[in-house]
């Protein structure tokens, strides 16, 4: 039993903590059994996610897939399902965290030993990027001290020449 997957397009969405984004047709998973005389098979599946924006992030969702094949003389009938150990976690270099939940699927009964199904996903933002505080109070204090110092220098009495 071999499972392969392809994604049709890049994933693009904007989110904030507590919000979710769903993508109905995230990828196509194909199950192919190389032995047409086998009755069934099970294989482990892992979907890896690698993000480049807004910062590097990666994670995965694991699951398993089964396929049942009935051999009827000149043709085969194949069916099966894929279940996921949801949710998977994607962590980003900037501290953001997404949970990804993949949809379980039942492969339709088809002729032959190959089935393909569309997998959907929901991405939930569980933690926004960690922000670095901007030191504004210190900047304003330094600016105020500088202006005060200039005021003192400007008010100093001029020296008399003899």
N, C-alpha and C positions, 0 to 999 in steps of 0.2 A: 504494500500500500504506500503510495507516494502522494503527499499533499504539496501543492505549490500555490503561490499566491502572487498576484500582481495588483498594483495600485494604478488606477486610471489617471489620476492627476495629483498635483501637490495639495497638501492640506493648508488652507488659509482661513483663519478666524481670529476674532478679537474677543477676549473674555476678561472677567474680573472675578475675584474670590466669591465662591458660592454659586456662580452661574455655570450653565452647561451649554454645549454646542453639539448637535447631532448631525451626523453625516450618514445618509441612508445607504449610499453605494460607495463605501470607502475602498473596497478591493474585491477582486474575484478570487475565490479559492477553487482549485481544481483537484479532485481526487482521482487518481488513476491506479488501477490494480494491474500489475504486469502479468499476473497469473489468472487467465480467464477461467480456470477450473476451481479456483478457491471459493469457499462459501462465504467467508467474511474476513475482515481484518480491522485492526485498530492501530492507530499511530498517534504519537504525541505531536502537537503542533505548537509552535511559538511564533508570535507576530512581534517583530521588533520595530520600534519607532525611533527615528533619529531626527531631531529638529535642529535647524541652524538659526532660526530667528525666534524670539528676540535674543536668546543666548543659546549656546549648545545645550541640548537636552536629549536624553534617551531613556528608554524603558521598554517593557514588553508585557504581553499578555500570553499566558500559556493555556493550553486546552488539549482536548483529544478529539479525534475523529474516528468514526467507524463507518464501514461500508459493507453492505450485504450484497452478495452476488449470487443469483440463481442461474444455473446453466441449463438451458433448454435446447439441447441438440445444436441447432445452427445459430442460436442467438443467446445473449445474456440479458438479464434484467438486473440493473444495479440501483441501489438506494442506500441512504445512510444519513448520518447526522454529525454535527460538530457542536461540542459544548466547550465553554470557556471557564477558566478559573478567574472570574471577574471580581473586583476591578484590578487592572494592572496599574502600576504607578510610573509616571514619567517625571524625572527630576531634571531641573535646569541648573546651569552654572550660577545663575543669579539668585537661586534660592526658591524660585517658583516651583510648584508641584501641580501636576494634572493627574487625575485618575481617568483611565480609559476603560470603558465597558463595551465589549464586542457582543453583537447579537448572536444568539444561538440559532442554528439553521438546521433544517431537515432537507436533505437532498432529495429531489424528486426521483421517482422511479424512471429510469431511462434504459434504452437499448444500448448494450455495449458495456465497457468497463471504465468509462470516464464520466464523471459528474462535475458540473461547475455551478457555483452559487455565488451570489453577491452577499458580502458581509457589511453590515452597518456598524457604526461606532458612536458612542457618546463620550465627549471629553468634558470633564468637570474640573474647574479651577478650584483647587482646595487651598492653595496658598499663593498669594501674589509675590512678586519678586521682593526680596529684602531691600529696603531703601537705606541709603547712607544719609544721615542727617546733615543738613547744610548749616554751618556754624554762623548763622546770621547775627545772633546777639553779640558774639565776640567781634565780628566785623564792625558792627555799629558802635560798640564801645571803643574800639581802636580809632575809628574815624572821629568820634566825639572828642577823644583825648587829643588827637592831632589838631583839631580845630581850636580847642581850648588853649593848647600850647602856642599856636600861631597868634591867638588873641593876646596872650601874655607878652610875647615878643614884640608885637605891634604897639603895645601900650607902654613899653619901657621908655623912660625919659631919654631924650637924645643927649649925648655927651657934649660938654662945652669945650670949645677949643680956646687956648690961651694965646 
